[in-house]
Amino acid sequence: MMGHVVIVGIGNMGSAIAERLLSRGHRVTVYNRTRDTCLPLEAKGARIADDLSNALTDSQVVISVLYD
């Protein structure tokens, strides 16, 4: 298994990064203020974190893609 990557901010760019990492075999956890935004990625194998501190647990890499 590849590394565990957390992506915070699931907009256009965060989603694209998550999809690419999932397709390459990485374990991906996603977090967004609006949980429903993460659902398409969950269907592709990502884990959705319920809160930010939970998202960061056991991560090797954190990618933050936030607008503001």
PDB file of N, H, CA, C and O in Angstrom:
ATOM      1  N   MET A   1       0.857  -1.189   0.000  1.00  0.00           N
ATOM      2  CA  MET A   1       0.000   0.000   0.000  1.00  0.00           C
ATOM      3  C   MET A   1       0.888   1.232   0.000  1.00  0.00           C
ATOM      4  O   MET A   1       1.925   1.267   0.664  1.00  0.00           O
ATOM      5  N   MET A   2       0.480   2.216  -0.734  1.00  0.00           N
ATOM      6  H   MET A   2      -0.362   2.187  -1.273  1.00  0.00           H
ATOM      7  CA  MET A   2       1.200   3.479  -0.800  1.00  0.00           C
ATOM      8  C   MET A   2       0.927   4.275   0.472  1.00  0.00           C
ATOM      9  O   MET A   2       0.298   3.764   1.399  1.00  0.00           O
ATOM     10  N   GLY A   3       1.388   5.502   0.522  1.00  0.00           N
ATOM     11  H   GLY A   3       1.899   5.917  -0.232  1.00  0.00           H
ATOM     12  CA  GLY A   3       1.261   6.339   1.694  1.00  0.00           C
ATOM     13  C   GLY A   3      -0.152   6.834   1.960  1.00  0.00           C
ATOM     14  O   GLY A   3      -1.032   6.749   1.103  1.00  0.00           O
ATOM     15  N   HIS A   4      -0.347   7.353   3.163  1.00  0.00           N
ATOM     16  H   HIS A   4       0.368   7.422   3.859  1.00  0.00           H
ATOM     17  CA  HIS A   4      -1.625   7.915   3.578  1.00  0.00           C
ATOM     18  C   HIS A   4      -1.567   9.425   3.400  1.00  0.00           C
ATOM     19  O   HIS A   4      -0.746  10.107   4.013  1.00  0.00           O
ATOM     20  N   VAL A   5      -2.452   9.934   2.553  1.00  0.00           N
ATOM     21  H   VAL A   5      -3.119   9.380   2.055  1.00  0.00           H
ATOM     22  CA  VAL A   5      -2.492  11.354   2.232  1.00  0.00           C
ATOM     23  C   VAL A   5      -3.824  11.931   2.690  1.00  0.00           C
ATOM     24  O   VAL A   5      -4.879  11.336   2.467  1.00  0.00           O
ATOM     25  N   VAL A   6      -3.766  13.089   3.328  1.00  0.00           N
ATOM     26  H   VAL A   6      -2.909  13.572   3.509  1.00  0.00           H
ATOM     27  CA  VAL A   6      -4.970  13.802   3.738  1.00  0.00           C
ATOM     28  C   VAL A   6      -5.090  15.043   2.865  1.00  0.00           C
ATOM     29  O   VAL A   6      -4.119  15.775   2.673  1.00  0.00           O
ATOM     30  N   ILE A   7      -6.279  15.273   2.341  1.00  0.00           N
ATOM     31  H   ILE A   7      -7.068  14.679   2.497  1.00  0.00           H
ATOM     32  CA  ILE A   7      -6.530  16.472   1.552  1.00  0.00           C
ATOM     33  C   ILE A   7      -7.616  17.270   2.258  1.00  0.00           C
ATOM     34  O   ILE A   7      -8.720  16.781   2.499  1.00  0.00           O
ATOM     35  N   VAL A   8      -7.274  18.502   2.580  1.00  0.00           N
ATOM     36  H   VAL A   8      -6.378  18.900   2.384  1.00  0.00           H
ATOM     37  CA  VAL A   8      -8.202  19.412   3.249  1.00  0.00           C
ATOM     38  C   VAL A   8      -8.616  20.464   2.224  1.00  0.00           C
ATOM     39  O   VAL A   8      -7.789  21.230   1.728  1.00  0.00           O
ATOM     40  N   GLY A   9      -9.895  20.484   1.921  1.00  0.00           N
ATOM     41  H   GLY A   9     -10.566  19.862   2.324  1.00  0.00           H
ATOM     42  CA  GLY A   9     -10.417  21.396   0.912  1.00  0.00           C
ATOM     43  C   GLY A   9     -10.716  20.648  -0.365  1.00  0.00           C
ATOM     44  O   GLY A   9      -9.823  20.407  -1.177  1.00  0.00           O
ATOM     45  N   ILE A  10     -11.963  20.282  -0.544  1.00  0.00           N
ATOM     46  H   ILE A  10     -12.689  20.477   0.116  1.00  0.00           H
ATOM     47  CA  ILE A  10     -12.351  19.448  -1.674  1.00  0.00           C
ATOM     48  C   ILE A  10     -13.169  20.272  -2.672  1.00  0.00           C
ATOM     49  O   ILE A  10     -14.371  20.065  -2.842  1.00  0.00           O
ATOM     50  N   GLY A  11     -12.490  21.195  -3.313  1.00  0.00           N
ATOM     51  H   GLY A  11     -11.514  21.363  -3.174  1.00  0.00           H
ATOM     52  CA  GLY A  11     -13.090  21.928  -4.423  1.00  0.00           C
ATOM     53  C   GLY A  11     -12.614  21.294  -5.712  1.00  0.00           C
ATOM     54  O   GLY A  11     -12.317  20.100  -5.752  1.00  0.00           O
ATOM     55  N   ASN A  12     -12.543  22.086  -6.763  1.00  0.00           N
ATOM     56  H   ASN A  12     -12.784  23.056  -6.731  1.00  0.00           H
ATOM     57  CA  ASN A  12     -12.095  21.549  -8.054  1.00  0.00           C
ATOM     58  C   ASN A  12     -10.693  20.964  -7.978  1.00  0.00           C
ATOM     59  O   ASN A  12     -10.457  19.851  -8.448  1.00  0.00           O
ATOM     60  N   MET A  13      -9.769  21.704  -7.392  1.00  0.00           N
ATOM     61  H   MET A  13      -9.961  22.608  -7.011  1.00  0.00           H
ATOM     62  CA  MET A  13      -8.390  21.239  -7.342  1.00  0.00           C
ATOM     63  C   MET A  13      -8.203  20.102  -6.342  1.00  0.00           C
ATOM     64  O   MET A  13      -7.542  19.111  -6.651  1.00  0.00           O
ATOM     65  N   GLY A  14      -8.780  20.234  -5.143  1.00  0.00           N
ATOM     66  H   GLY A  14      -9.317  21.039  -4.892  1.00  0.00           H
ATOM     67  CA  GLY A  14      -8.651  19.183  -4.141  1.00  0.00           C
ATOM     68  C   GLY A  14      -9.242  17.863  -4.610  1.00  0.00           C
ATOM     69  O   GLY A  14      -8.671  16.802  -4.358  1.00  0.00           O
ATOM     70  N   SER A  15     -10.375  17.921  -5.286  1.00  0.00           N
ATOM     71  H   SER A  15     -10.839  18.783  -5.491  1.00  0.00           H
ATOM     72  CA  SER A  15     -10.999  16.703  -5.825  1.00  0.00           C
ATOM     73  C   SER A  15     -10.113  16.040  -6.871  1.00  0.00           C
ATOM     74  O   SER A  15      -9.936  14.822  -6.871  1.00  0.00           O
ATOM     75  N   ALA A  16      -9.556  16.862  -7.768  1.00  0.00           N
ATOM     76  H   ALA A  16      -9.699  17.852  -7.768  1.00  0.00           H
ATOM     77  CA  ALA A  16      -8.692  16.317  -8.819  1.00  0.00           C
ATOM     78  C   ALA A  16      -7.458  15.647  -8.227  1.00  0.00           C
ATOM     79  O   ALA A  16      -7.051  14.576  -8.677  1.00  0.00           O
ATOM     80  N   ILE A  17      -6.866  16.276  -7.224  1.00  0.00           N
ATOM     81  H   ILE A  17      -7.196  17.146  -6.858  1.00  0.00           H
ATOM     82  CA  ILE A  17      -5.696  15.687  -6.572  1.00  0.00           C
ATOM     83  C   ILE A  17      -6.070  14.373  -5.905  1.00  0.00           C
ATOM     84  O   ILE A  17      -5.353  13.381  -6.035  1.00  0.00           O
ATOM     85  N   ALA A  18      -7.185  14.362  -5.196  1.00  0.00           N
ATOM     86  H   ALA A  18      -7.768  15.168  -5.091  1.00  0.00           H
ATOM     87  CA  ALA A  18      -7.631  13.147  -4.507  1.00  0.00           C
ATOM     88  C   ALA A  18      -7.883  12.011  -5.498  1.00  0.00           C
ATOM     89  O   ALA A  18      -7.467  10.877  -5.262  1.00  0.00           O
ATOM     90  N   GLU A  19      -8.551  12.307  -6.588  1.00  0.00           N
ATOM     91  H   GLU A  19      -8.889  13.229  -6.780  1.00  0.00           H
ATOM     92  CA  GLU A  19      -8.835  11.277  -7.593  1.00  0.00           C
ATOM     93  C   GLU A  19      -7.543  10.701  -8.165  1.00  0.00           C
ATOM     94  O   GLU A  19      -7.426   9.490  -8.353  1.00  0.00           O
ATOM     95  N   ARG A  20      -6.592  11.556  -8.437  1.00  0.00           N
ATOM     96  H   ARG A  20      -6.687  12.540  -8.285  1.00  0.00           H
ATOM     97  CA  ARG A  20      -5.314  11.095  -8.997  1.00  0.00           C
ATOM     98  C   ARG A  20      -4.576  10.202  -7.999  1.00  0.00           C
ATOM     99  O   ARG A  20      -4.052   9.152  -8.372  1.00  0.00           O
ATOM    100  N   LEU A  21      -4.537  10.614  -6.744  1.00  0.00           N
ATOM    101  H   LEU A  21      -4.962  11.467  -6.441  1.00  0.00           H
ATOM    102  CA  LEU A  21      -3.859   9.809  -5.725  1.00  0.00           C
ATOM    103  C   LEU A  21      -4.554   8.462  -5.528  1.00  0.00           C
ATOM    104  O   LEU A  21      -3.893   7.433  -5.390  1.00  0.00           O
ATOM    105  N   LEU A  22      -5.882   8.470  -5.515  1.00  0.00           N
ATOM    106  H   LEU A  22      -6.419   9.306  -5.627  1.00  0.00           H
ATOM    107  CA  LEU A  22      -6.624   7.212  -5.386  1.00  0.00           C
ATOM    108  C   LEU A  22      -6.321   6.279  -6.551  1.00  0.00           C
ATOM    109  O   LEU A  22      -6.157   5.074  -6.363  1.00  0.00           O
ATOM    110  N   SER A  23      -6.249   6.837  -7.751  1.00  0.00           N
ATOM    111  H   SER A  23      -6.383   7.816  -7.904  1.00  0.00           H
ATOM    112  CA  SER A  23      -5.989   6.003  -8.933  1.00  0.00           C
ATOM    113  C   SER A  23      -4.579   5.418  -8.912  1.00  0.00           C
ATOM    114  O   SER A  23      -4.313   4.422  -9.585  1.00  0.00           O
ATOM    115  N   ARG A  24      -3.677   6.029  -8.146  1.00  0.00           N
ATOM    116  H   ARG A  24      -3.894   6.839  -7.600  1.00  0.00           H
ATOM    117  CA  ARG A  24      -2.301   5.547  -8.024  1.00  0.00           C
ATOM    118  C   ARG A  24      -2.099   4.639  -6.818  1.00  0.00           C
ATOM    119  O   ARG A  24      -0.975   4.222  -6.536  1.00  0.00           O
ATOM    120  N   GLY A  25      -3.184   4.329  -6.103  1.00  0.00           N
ATOM    121  H   GLY A  25      -4.097   4.668  -6.332  1.00  0.00           H
ATOM    122  CA  GLY A  25      -3.100   3.366  -5.008  1.00  0.00           C
ATOM    123  C   GLY A  25      -2.844   3.939  -3.633  1.00  0.00           C
ATOM    124  O   GLY A  25      -2.608   3.187  -2.688  1.00  0.00           O
ATOM    125  N   HIS A  26      -2.883   5.256  -3.498  1.00  0.00           N
ATOM    126  H   HIS A  26      -3.075   5.867  -4.265  1.00  0.00           H
ATOM    127  CA  HIS A  26      -2.673   5.861  -2.181  1.00  0.00           C
ATOM    128  C   HIS A  26      -3.941   5.745  -1.334  1.00  0.00           C
ATOM    129  O   HIS A  26      -5.056   5.694  -1.853  1.00  0.00           O
ATOM    130  N   ARG A  27      -3.738   5.704  -0.041  1.00  0.00           N
ATOM    131  H   ARG A  27      -2.832   5.745   0.381  1.00  0.00           H
ATOM    132  CA  ARG A  27      -4.849   5.758   0.904  1.00  0.00           C
ATOM    133  C   ARG A  27      -5.113   7.243   1.141  1.00  0.00           C
ATOM    134  O   ARG A  27      -4.229   7.981   1.576  1.00  0.00           O
ATOM    135  N   VAL A  28      -6.345   7.670   0.847  1.00  0.00           N
ATOM    136  H   VAL A  28      -7.063   7.070   0.494  1.00  0.00           H
ATOM    137  CA  VAL A  28      -6.670   9.095   0.885  1.00  0.00           C
ATOM    138  C   VAL A  28      -7.806   9.352   1.866  1.00  0.00           C
ATOM    139  O   VAL A  28      -8.835   8.677   1.842  1.00  0.00           O
ATOM    140  N   THR A  29      -7.597  10.344   2.730  1.00  0.00           N
ATOM    141  H   THR A  29      -6.762  10.893   2.749  1.00  0.00           H
ATOM    142  CA  THR A  29      -8.640  10.848   3.609  1.00  0.00           C
ATOM    143  C   THR A  29      -8.928  12.269   3.177  1.00  0.00           C
ATOM    144  O   THR A  29      -8.009  13.051   2.932  1.00  0.00           O
ATOM    145  N   VAL A  30     -10.210  12.606   3.083  1.00  0.00           N
ATOM    146  H   VAL A  30     -10.956  11.971   3.281  1.00  0.00           H
ATOM    147  CA  VAL A  30     -10.600  13.948   2.652  1.00  0.00           C
ATOM    148  C   VAL A  30     -11.411  14.632   3.743  1.00  0.00           C
ATOM    149  O   VAL A  30     -12.136  13.991   4.504  1.00  0.00           O
ATOM    150  N   TYR A  31     -11.267  15.954   3.797  1.00  0.00           N
ATOM    151  H   TYR A  31     -10.678  16.474   3.178  1.00  0.00           H
ATOM    152  CA  TYR A  31     -12.047  16.757   4.732  1.00  0.00           C
ATOM    153  C   TYR A  31     -12.454  18.045   4.045  1.00  0.00           C
ATOM    154  O   TYR A  31     -11.650  18.695   3.376  1.00  0.00           O
ATOM    155  N   ASN A  32     -13.720  18.401   4.223  1.00  0.00           N
ATOM    156  H   ASN A  32     -14.373  17.873   4.766  1.00  0.00           H
ATOM    157  CA  ASN A  32     -14.249  19.655   3.711  1.00  0.00           C
ATOM    158  C   ASN A  32     -15.323  20.127   4.680  1.00  0.00           C
ATOM    159  O   ASN A  32     -15.992  19.311   5.315  1.00  0.00           O
ATOM    160  N   ARG A  33     -15.490  21.439   4.794  1.00  0.00           N
ATOM    161  H   ARG A  33     -14.947  22.101   4.279  1.00  0.00           H
ATOM    162  CA  ARG A  33     -16.543  21.965   5.680  1.00  0.00           C
ATOM    163  C   ARG A  33     -17.906  21.392   5.303  1.00  0.00           C
ATOM    164  O   ARG A  33     -18.717  21.084   6.177  1.00  0.00           O
ATOM    165  N   THR A  34     -18.153  21.252   4.029  1.00  0.00           N
ATOM    166  H   THR A  34     -17.494  21.502   3.319  1.00  0.00           H
ATOM    167  CA  THR A  34     -19.405  20.674   3.541  1.00  0.00           C
ATOM    168  C   THR A  34     -19.155  19.211   3.215  1.00  0.00           C
ATOM    169  O   THR A  34     -18.549  18.891   2.192  1.00  0.00           O
ATOM    170  N   ARG A  35     -19.619  18.327   4.082  1.00  0.00           N
ATOM    171  H   ARG A  35     -20.111  18.586   4.913  1.00  0.00           H
ATOM    172  CA  ARG A  35     -19.339  16.894   3.952  1.00  0.00           C
ATOM    173  C   ARG A  35     -19.827  16.326   2.630  1.00  0.00           C
ATOM    174  O   ARG A  35     -19.163  15.471   2.044  1.00  0.00           O
ATOM    175  N   ASP A  36     -20.975  16.788   2.150  1.00  0.00           N
ATOM    176  H   ASP A  36     -21.515  17.483   2.626  1.00  0.00           H
ATOM    177  CA  ASP A  36     -21.546  16.240   0.909  1.00  0.00           C
ATOM    178  C   ASP A  36     -20.606  16.394  -0.279  1.00  0.00           C
ATOM    179  O   ASP A  36     -20.674  15.612  -1.228  1.00  0.00           O
ATOM    180  N   THR A  37     -19.736  17.386  -0.239  1.00  0.00           N
ATOM    181  H   THR A  37     -19.681  18.021   0.531  1.00  0.00           H
ATOM    182  CA  THR A  37     -18.768  17.591  -1.305  1.00  0.00           C
ATOM    183  C   THR A  37     -17.818  16.404  -1.427  1.00  0.00           C
ATOM    184  O   THR A  37     -17.279  16.145  -2.502  1.00  0.00           O
ATOM    185  N   CYS A  38     -17.615  15.689  -0.334  1.00  0.00           N
ATOM    186  H   CYS A  38     -18.053  15.900   0.540  1.00  0.00           H
ATOM    187  CA  CYS A  38     -16.676  14.570  -0.305  1.00  0.00           C
ATOM    188  C   CYS A  38     -17.290  13.251  -0.783  1.00  0.00           C
ATOM    189  O   CYS A  38     -16.558  12.302  -1.063  1.00  0.00           O
ATOM    190  N   LEU A  39     -18.587  13.178  -0.877  1.00  0.00           N
ATOM    191  H   LEU A  39     -19.182  13.949  -0.649  1.00  0.00           H
ATOM    192  CA  LEU A  39     -19.250  11.911  -1.177  1.00  0.00           C
ATOM    193  C   LEU A  39     -18.808  11.258  -2.485  1.00  0.00           C
ATOM    194  O   LEU A  39     -18.621  10.042  -2.508  1.00  0.00           O
ATOM    195  N   PRO A  40     -18.630  12.013  -3.580  1.00  0.00           N
ATOM    196  CA  PRO A  40     -18.146  11.356  -4.804  1.00  0.00           C
ATOM    197  C   PRO A  40     -16.767  10.704  -4.632  1.00  0.00           C
ATOM    198  O   PRO A  40     -16.475   9.682  -5.254  1.00  0.00           O
ATOM    199  N   LEU A  41     -15.935  11.298  -3.791  1.00  0.00           N
ATOM    200  H   LEU A  41     -16.172  12.128  -3.286  1.00  0.00           H
ATOM    201  CA  LEU A  41     -14.617  10.709  -3.541  1.00  0.00           C
ATOM    202  C   LEU A  41     -14.715   9.476  -2.656  1.00  0.00           C
ATOM    203  O   LEU A  41     -13.927   8.541  -2.802  1.00  0.00           O
ATOM    204  N   GLU A  42     -15.668   9.469  -1.749  1.00  0.00           N
ATOM    205  H   GLU A  42     -16.308  10.229  -1.630  1.00  0.00           H
ATOM    206  CA  GLU A  42     -15.888   8.281  -0.919  1.00  0.00           C
ATOM    207  C   GLU A  42     -16.262   7.098  -1.803  1.00  0.00           C
ATOM    208  O   GLU A  42     -15.814   5.975  -1.568  1.00  0.00           O
ATOM    209  N   ALA A  43     -17.083   7.349  -2.819  1.00  0.00           N
ATOM    210  H   ALA A  43     -17.447   8.260  -3.010  1.00  0.00           H
ATOM    211  CA  ALA A  43     -17.486   6.299  -3.750  1.00  0.00           C
ATOM    212  C   ALA A  43     -16.288   5.747  -4.525  1.00  0.00           C
ATOM    213  O   ALA A  43     -16.337   4.621  -5.022  1.00  0.00           O
ATOM    214  N   LYS A  44     -15.219   6.530  -4.630  1.00  0.00           N
ATOM    215  H   LYS A  44     -15.179   7.445  -4.227  1.00  0.00           H
ATOM    216  CA  LYS A  44     -14.010   6.111  -5.343  1.00  0.00           C
ATOM    217  C   LYS A  44     -12.951   5.538  -4.410  1.00  0.00           C
ATOM    218  O   LYS A  44     -11.861   5.171  -4.851  1.00  0.00           O
ATOM    219  N   GLY A  45     -13.274   5.461  -3.105  1.00  0.00           N
ATOM    220  H   GLY A  45     -14.159   5.759  -2.747  1.00  0.00           H
ATOM    221  CA  GLY A  45     -12.364   4.820  -2.165  1.00  0.00           C
ATOM    222  C   GLY A  45     -11.763   5.701  -1.102  1.00  0.00           C
ATOM    223  O   GLY A  45     -11.018   5.208  -0.256  1.00  0.00           O
ATOM    224  N   ALA A  46     -12.056   6.987  -1.109  1.00  0.00           N
ATOM    225  H   ALA A  46     -12.662   7.387  -1.796  1.00  0.00           H
ATOM    226  CA  ALA A  46     -11.515   7.879  -0.086  1.00  0.00           C
ATOM    227  C   ALA A  46     -12.284   7.715   1.227  1.00  0.00           C
ATOM    228  O   ALA A  46     -13.454   7.331   1.238  1.00  0.00           O
ATOM    229  N   ARG A  47     -11.611   8.011   2.304  1.00  0.00           N
ATOM    230  H   ARG A  47     -10.661   8.323   2.294  1.00  0.00           H
ATOM    231  CA  ARG A  47     -12.246   8.041   3.626  1.00  0.00           C
ATOM    232  C   ARG A  47     -12.602   9.495   3.909  1.00  0.00           C
ATOM    233  O   ARG A  47     -11.794  10.389   3.658  1.00  0.00           O
ATOM    234  N   ILE A  48     -13.790   9.739   4.424  1.00  0.00           N
ATOM    235  H   ILE A  48     -14.446   9.013   4.628  1.00  0.00           H
ATOM    236  CA  ILE A  48     -14.207  11.085   4.792  1.00  0.00           C
ATOM    237  C   ILE A  48     -13.993  11.259   6.288  1.00  0.00           C
ATOM    238  O   ILE A  48     -14.477  10.460   7.090  1.00  0.00           O
ATOM    239  N   ALA A  49     -13.271  12.298   6.655  1.00  0.00           N
ATOM    240  H   ALA A  49     -12.877  12.947   6.004  1.00  0.00           H
ATOM    241  CA  ALA A  49     -13.057  12.616   8.071  1.00  0.00           C
ATOM    242  C   ALA A  49     -14.202  13.488   8.563  1.00  0.00           C
ATOM    243  O   ALA A  49     -14.663  14.382   7.853  1.00  0.00           O
ATOM    244  N   ASP A  50     -14.656  13.223   9.776  1.00  0.00           N
ATOM    245  H   ASP A  50     -14.281  12.497  10.353  1.00  0.00           H
ATOM    246  CA  ASP A  50     -15.756  13.991  10.354  1.00  0.00           C
ATOM    247  C   ASP A  50     -15.315  15.356  10.868  1.00  0.00           C
ATOM    248  O   ASP A  50     -16.109  16.296  10.902  1.00  0.00           O
ATOM    249  N   ASP A  51     -14.061  15.465  11.263  1.00  0.00           N
ATOM    250  H   ASP A  51     -13.416  14.702  11.235  1.00  0.00           H
ATOM    251  CA  ASP A  51     -13.534  16.760  11.712  1.00  0.00           C
ATOM    252  C   ASP A  51     -12.053  16.828  11.361  1.00  0.00           C
ATOM    253  O   ASP A  51     -11.430  15.810  11.058  1.00  0.00           O
ATOM    254  N   LEU A  52     -11.504  18.014  11.403  1.00  0.00           N
ATOM    255  H   LEU A  52     -12.010  18.841  11.649  1.00  0.00           H
ATOM    256  CA  LEU A  52     -10.139  18.226  10.949  1.00  0.00           C
ATOM    257  C   LEU A  52      -9.118  17.462  11.783  1.00  0.00           C
ATOM    258  O   LEU A  52      -8.179  16.896  11.224  1.00  0.00           O
ATOM    259  N   SER A  53      -9.275  17.432  13.086  1.00  0.00           N
ATOM    260  H   SER A  53     -10.038  17.892  13.540  1.00  0.00           H
ATOM    261  CA  SER A  53      -8.302  16.710  13.918  1.00  0.00           C
ATOM    262  C   SER A  53      -8.331  15.219  13.618  1.00  0.00           C
ATOM    263  O   SER A  53      -7.290  14.564  13.642  1.00  0.00           O
ATOM    264  N   ASN A  54      -9.506  14.678  13.338  1.00  0.00           N
ATOM    265  H   ASN A  54     -10.352  15.211  13.319  1.00  0.00           H
ATOM    266  CA  ASN A  54      -9.646  13.277  12.961  1.00  0.00           C
ATOM    267  C   ASN A  54      -8.982  13.016  11.616  1.00  0.00           C
ATOM    268  O   ASN A  54      -8.414  11.946  11.398  1.00  0.00           O
ATOM    269  N   ALA A  55      -9.051  13.985  10.720  1.00  0.00           N
ATOM    270  H   ALA A  55      -9.512  14.854  10.897  1.00  0.00           H
ATOM    271  CA  ALA A  55      -8.455  13.830   9.388  1.00  0.00           C
ATOM    272  C   ALA A  55      -6.943  13.664   9.467  1.00  0.00           C
ATOM    273  O   ALA A  55      -6.360  12.911   8.687  1.00  0.00           O
ATOM    274  N   LEU A  56      -6.313  14.354  10.392  1.00  0.00           N
ATOM    275  H   LEU A  56      -6.787  14.966  11.025  1.00  0.00           H
ATOM    276  CA  LEU A  56      -4.854  14.383  10.454  1.00  0.00           C
ATOM    277  C   LEU A  56      -4.230  13.187  11.152  1.00  0.00           C
ATOM    278  O   LEU A  56      -3.012  13.015  11.115  1.00  0.00           O
ATOM    279  N   THR A  57      -5.043  12.365  11.785  1.00  0.00           N
ATOM    280  H   THR A  57      -6.033  12.505  11.816  1.00  0.00           H
ATOM    281  CA  THR A  57      -4.541  11.205  12.509  1.00  0.00           C
ATOM    282  C   THR A  57      -3.871  10.225  11.555  1.00  0.00           C
ATOM    283  O   THR A  57      -4.464   9.820  10.555  1.00  0.00           O
ATOM    284  N   ASP A  58      -2.648   9.848  11.863  1.00  0.00           N
ATOM    285  H   ASP A  58      -2.166  10.177  12.675  1.00  0.00           H
ATOM    286  CA  ASP A  58      -1.916   8.822  11.124  1.00  0.00           C
ATOM    287  C   ASP A  58      -1.633   9.203   9.663  1.00  0.00           C
ATOM    288  O   ASP A  58      -1.492   8.324   8.813  1.00  0.00           O
ATOM    289  N   SER A  59      -1.550  10.487   9.374  1.00  0.00           N
ATOM    290  H   SER A  59      -1.665  11.201  10.064  1.00  0.00           H
ATOM    291  CA  SER A  59      -1.273  10.892   7.991  1.00  0.00           C
ATOM    292  C   SER A  59       0.225  11.028   7.774  1.00  0.00           C
ATOM    293  O   SER A  59       0.968  11.377   8.692  1.00  0.00           O
ATOM    294  N   GLN A  60       0.654  10.752   6.567  1.00  0.00           N
ATOM    295  H   GLN A  60       0.050  10.468   5.822  1.00  0.00           H
ATOM    296  CA  GLN A  60       2.050  10.940   6.193  1.00  0.00           C
ATOM    297  C   GLN A  60       2.246  12.267   5.473  1.00  0.00           C
ATOM    298  O   GLN A  60       3.296  12.900   5.587  1.00  0.00           O
ATOM    299  N   VAL A  61       1.220  12.682   4.730  1.00  0.00           N
ATOM    300  H   VAL A  61       0.367  12.169   4.638  1.00  0.00           H
ATOM    301  CA  VAL A  61       1.269  13.927   3.966  1.00  0.00           C
ATOM    302  C   VAL A  61      -0.075  14.620   4.096  1.00  0.00           C
ATOM    303  O   VAL A  61      -1.120  13.974   4.025  1.00  0.00           O
ATOM    304  N   VAL A  62      -0.052  15.940   4.286  1.00  0.00           N
ATOM    305  H   VAL A  62       0.797  16.465   4.343  1.00  0.00           H
ATOM    306  CA  VAL A  62      -1.278  16.738   4.320  1.00  0.00           C
ATOM    307  C   VAL A  62      -1.202  17.771   3.209  1.00  0.00           C
ATOM    308  O   VAL A  62      -0.235  18.525   3.110  1.00  0.00           O
ATOM    309  N   ILE A  63      -2.228  17.796   2.380  1.00  0.00           N
ATOM    310  H   ILE A  63      -3.014  17.184   2.461  1.00  0.00           H
ATOM    311  CA  ILE A  63      -2.325  18.776   1.310  1.00  0.00           C
ATOM    312  C   ILE A  63      -3.512  19.675   1.624  1.00  0.00           C
ATOM    313  O   ILE A  63      -4.647  19.211   1.735  1.00  0.00           O
ATOM    314  N   SER A  64      -3.238  20.952   1.764  1.00  0.00           N
ATOM    315  H   SER A  64      -2.317  21.329   1.674  1.00  0.00           H
ATOM    316  CA  SER A  64      -4.288  21.914   2.070  1.00  0.00           C
ATOM    317  C   SER A  64      -4.587  22.720   0.811  1.00  0.00           C
ATOM    318  O   SER A  64      -3.706  23.391   0.272  1.00  0.00           O
ATOM    319  N   VAL A  65      -5.827  22.652   0.347  1.00  0.00           N
ATOM    320  H   VAL A  65      -6.542  22.107   0.785  1.00  0.00           H
ATOM    321  CA  VAL A  65      -6.234  23.371  -0.859  1.00  0.00           C
ATOM    322  C   VAL A  65      -7.408  24.262  -0.465  1.00  0.00           C
ATOM    323  O   VAL A  65      -8.569  23.946  -0.727  1.00  0.00           O
ATOM    324  N   LEU A  66      -7.073  25.382   0.170  1.00  0.00           N
ATOM    325  H   LEU A  66      -6.131  25.638   0.383  1.00  0.00           H
ATOM    326  CA  LEU A  66      -8.105  26.273   0.704  1.00  0.00           C
ATOM    327  C   LEU A  66      -8.052  27.619   0.009  1.00  0.00           C
ATOM    328  O   LEU A  66      -6.977  28.141  -0.284  1.00  0.00           O
ATOM    329  N   TYR A  67      -9.198  28.160  -0.243  1.00  0.00           N
ATOM    330  H   TYR A  67     -10.072  27.736  -0.005  1.00  0.00           H
ATOM    331  CA  TYR A  67      -9.304  29.440  -0.917  1.00  0.00           C
ATOM    332  C   TYR A  67      -9.017  30.597   0.019  1.00  0.00           C
ATOM    333  O   TYR A  67      -8.319  31.544  -0.342  1.00  0.00           O
ATOM    334  N   ASP A  68      -9.554  30.516   1.210  1.00  0.00           N
ATOM    335  H   ASP A  68     -10.121  29.746   1.503  1.00  0.00           H
ATOM    336  CA  ASP A  68      -9.501  31.669   2.086  1.00  0.00           C
ATOM    337  C   ASP A  68      -9.150  31.269   3.504  1.00  0.00           C
ATOM    338  O   ASP A  68      -9.062  32.127   4.383  1.00  0.00           O
TER     339      ASP A  68
END
